[in-house]
């Protein structure tokens, strides 16, 4: 009688989980930083001096090293481990985590096309210490619109941005790139301003660098860029959901109704269980998708986007109900968790729209090419 061989424990561990000592130390340091410096911001926004101190502590994490390729002395971190780091930082106000890390999607895109050298003479660490930033931008190709997340604290230095440029991507100075654009501020999120730019055409600024497609069969630079934005925002929202559920469990144990903790009431316990299941499902979806890098399907990325955006907004709604009146009172920790996540879910859905437009364009071009 033949028996199935029992795999060794090492065979059951995905390669990306076999992290190096440096990666493990970075993850631990990020968890400690988020717990000690970002989570307290839920109680009160920081002063300018306090925020400068937080940024100084963030720069000591040396997050730029995790993105640099090994040939340049970095970790060449993959999307799976990167999403874990980003999720960890979402334990405080999500807009503050974005303020510290919004350059990540652009830097990962530049690394994918071996063009990080265009950032010279500025070291990559400058994009994590408040000195420089590559603004988070999401295009709408049909309406010539850019959704632009602007860091108001980074005004002394012209922020950079990636923008669609013909069939490629261009790294441009956003202060000149949007000179001909009609700008409208949609909302201010802490020190971030979400703006809508309506452009007359391709941003006119001279490109500091252009990223071209490597081959006809490869993903376009714009597709890679949008995928990196999608995974980044998904990791932030997934992390925020995990921290929100952990908060709900603590809150449910501490707050009492009819002489017992509210989480011991059956209806409340059921609601908590639903939130926990939704959060774990979202977490597993994100991690399963990033494990197949570099063969990440755009169709699956779009499914992930819609799933996380919907579940994040629904969880926020549930948490408001769960916290009762405290969920609506400005200045109390529950309210601080609920006021901005839906804007990032909306921005994530803009990424889905852009990916759909790119896919439709690629299909049309392929069909046209085949017919001719």
N, C-alpha and C positions, 0 to 999 in steps of 0.2 A: 504494500500500500504506500503510494507516494504521498509525501507531505509537501505542502507549499513551504518554500524556504522563508524563514523569518528574517526580514531585513534588519540590518543593524540600525541603532538609533540615529546614527549620522545620516543614513539614507532618507530618513523621514524629515529631516530639517532642510527647508529650502536654502539654497546657497547664500541668498542675501541675508539670512538670519545668522550665518556664521560670521558675525561682525568682528572686526579687529578690535584690539585693545583701545586704539585711538577713537574709533567710532563709539565704543561703549562709554568711554570717558566723556565724549561730547554729548551723548544722549543724557547721561547722568547730570552733567553740568547744566544742560538746557532745562531739565526738569526742576533742578534746584533754583535756577534763575527765574523760571516762570512762577514757581510757588512763592519765592521770596520777594520778587519785584513787580510782577505783572498782576497776580491775583489781588494784592491789596488795592490796586487801582479801581476795583469795583466799588470800593467804599467812597472814594473821592478822586476826582481828576487831579493829576500832578501839577505842581507849579512848573514854570520853565526851568528853574534850578533843579528841581527833583527829576524832571524828565531828562535833563542833561546827564545827571548822575546815573539814571537807568540806562541811557544809551552807552555811557562809558562802561558799565558793567556788561552790557550786551556785546560790546566790541571785544571784551576780554574772552568771550567764548570762541572767537576766531572762526565764525561761521563761513567766512570766505574759503577757508582751507578745505571744507568738506566738498565744495563745488569744483575746486581746481583739479585738473587731471593729475594722475600720479607722476607724469613726466615733469610737472611743475611743482612737485612736492606736496600735492593735495591728496585727498581721499578718493576723488572721483565717485562720490556717493551716488547710488542709484535712486530711482524714483520711490521705491518701496521704503527705504530707510529715510529718505528725505521727507516723505509724507509723515513718517513717525515723528521726526523732529518738529515739523511745522505744527502738527496736531498738539504736541506738548505745549507749545507757546500760546495756544488758544485758551488757556485757563483764566485769563483776565479779559478785559475788553478786547474784542476781536480786532477793532480798528487800531489798537496799539501794537498788536502783533504784526498787523499788515504794515504799519509805519516802519517797523524795524526790518521787515523781510520782503517788501514788495518787489525788490529787484531780482528775487530768485528766479521767476519764470524766464526773464530775459537773459540772465546769466546762464541758465541751463540751456537755453536755445543757442547762445553764442558758443558754449562748450560743445554742443552737438555738431556744430559746423566748424570747429577748430578756429574760431575767430575771437577768442578772448583777448588776443594780443591788441585788438583795437582799443582796449581800455587803457593801455599804457599811455602816459607814465603813471597813471593812478593805480595803486594796488587794489586788488579785489576787496580787501578789508574795508576800504573807504565806503563801500556800498552797504555796510552793516554798522557803521559808526556815526551815521548822521551827516557825514561829509558830502556824499554824493548819492544819487538815487536814479534808477531807471524806472520811470513811472509805469504803472500798470495801465495798459490801454487795450481796449477790445473794440474791433471794428465792426461796422455794419456795412457790408459791401454794396448792398442794394440802395442804401440811402446816403452813401458817402458821409457816414457818421462815425465818430470815435467817442467811446465812453472812456474818459480819462480820469484817473485817480491821482490827484495832485497833493503832494505833501507840502503844506504851507510853512512848515518849520525849516524847509530846505531852500528857502528863497535866495540866500546869498550865492548859491551855485546854480547855474542853469541845469535843470533836470533833463536827463536824456529820455528817449522813448523809442520803442520799436514801432514801426508803422508799415503797412503794406505799401510796396513800391513796385508798380508794374507787376511782374511775375515773381518778385523777390521780396525780401524784407530790407528795410533801411533803418539804421540807427541814426537818429537825428536829435538835434537840440530842440526840445519841445517848445521853448520860448519863441523860436523862429518858425518851427514847423506848423504852429497853429496861428501864424500871423494873419492869414486870410480866412481863418475859420470864425464862424459865429459861435461864441461860447455861451453856455448857459449853466450856471451852477444849480445842480439838482438838490444837493444836501451837503451839509458839513458834518463829518463824522470825526469828532475830536479835532485833531490837527489835519485831517484829510478832507479834501474837497472833491466830491464826485461831480465831474463836469461832463456836459454833452457838447461835443464839437461837431458842427455841421460844416464840412469842407467843400470847397468848390471843385476839388479834384484831389490828386495825390498831394500830400503835404509838400510844400515847395522848398523847404530848407535843404541846403546841400547835405548830402548823406555823409556822416562820419565813417560809415561802413555799410556795405551792401552784402547781403547773404543771398546767394543764388542757389537754385536747385541743383543737386549733384548729378541727377540723371532722370530720364523720363519716367522710370519706374519707381523712383524713390518718393518719399513724402515731400511735399513742398515745404519750404521754410515757414510759411504762414501756418500750415497745418501743425507743424512741430511746435511752433510758438503758442498757438491756441490750445493745443493739448497740454503743454506745460502750465499754462494759466489755469486750465480746467482742473488739473491734478492739484495744483497749489491751493486754489479756492476750495476744492473738495476736501482737502486735508484740514484746512482751517475750520470749515463748517462741521466736519466730522469730529474734530477735536473739541470744538465748542459744545457739540451735543454730548460728548462723553463727560465733559466737566459739568455741564448743566444737570445731567442725570445724577452725577455724584453729589452735586449740591442739593438736588431734590430729595435724595435719600437722607442727607443730613438734616435738611429742613423738616422733612416729614417725621423724623425721630425726635426733633426738639420741640416742634410746635404741637400744642395739646388742644384737643377739642373734646368736650364731655369727659374730662379727667383722664384722657389717654392720648398718646401720640396719634396724630392724624393718619399716619401710615398703617396703623392697626385697624382702621376702618376698612371694610371690604371694598367699597367703591374706590377709595383712594388707593388701596393696594393694587387693585386691578389697573388703575390708570398708571401707576408707577411701573408695573410690569410691562404695559404696552410701550411706555417710553423707553424702557431698558431694552426690550426686544428690537424696537425700531433703530435704536442707537447701535446695538451690536450688529444688526444686519447691515447697516450703512458702513460700519467699520470693516466688516468682512468683505463687502463688495469692493471697497477701495483697495484693500490689501490684496485681494485676489487679482484685481486688474493690474496693479503695479508689479506683481510678481512675474508677469509674462513679458516685461520690458526686455528687448526693444520691440517686440511684436504686439504692441498694443493696438487693438482695432478701434478705428474711429467710431464705428457703430456702438461698440461697448462703452467708449468714452462718453458718447451722447446719452446712452442709457444711464450711466453713472451720474452725469450732470442732472438729469431730470429727477432721478431718484433722490439724490442728496438735497437738491433745492427744495423739493416737495417735503421730504421728511424733516428738514431743518425748520422750515416755516411751521409745519404742523407741531413739531416739538415745542417751538416757542409759544404757540397758541396754548398748548396743553400746560406749559409751565406757568403762563400767566394765570390760567384758571386754578392751577394747583396752589400758587402762592397767594391767591385771594387778593385782597386789597393791596398787600405789599408788592404785588407784581406791577402795580401801576404808579406807585409813589416814587417820584424822582428822588434820587439820592440814596435809596436803600439798595443793598446788594442785589436783591432779586430783579429790580427794575434795570439795573446796570447791565444785566445779562440779556435783556430782552429788546433793547432799543435799536440795535444796529445790524444784527445778523441777517434780517430780511433784505437789507440793501445788498449785502454780499451774495445772497441767494439770487437776487435779481440780476446782479452782474454776471453770476455764473450762467444764468439762462441766456444772457446776451452772447456768451461764448458758444452755447449750443446753437443759437441762431447763426452765428458766423461760421461754425463748422458745417452746418447744413448748407449754407450758401456756397462754401468752398467745394463740398462734395458734389453739389448740383452742377457747379461750373466745370469740375473735373469730368463728370459724366458727360456733359454736353460737349466738351472739347474732344473727349475720346470718341464719341459718336460721330462728331463732325469729321475728325481725322480718319475714321474708318470708312466713312461714306465717300471721302474724296480719294 
